[in-house]
Amino acid sequence: MTVPFQRVHLIVMDSVGIGEGPDAKDFN
């Protein structure tokens, strides 16, 4: 349940534009 939650969080961050940081690499 933690993994999908983190993925959704990263998607929200990416939508805001903050996800372009190091988190984006981990997400991709």
Residue pairs with C-beta under 8 A, 6 or more apart in sequence:
7 27
10 19
10 23
10 24
10 26
10 27
11 19
11 27
12 19
13 19
13 23
14 20
14 24
14 27
19 27
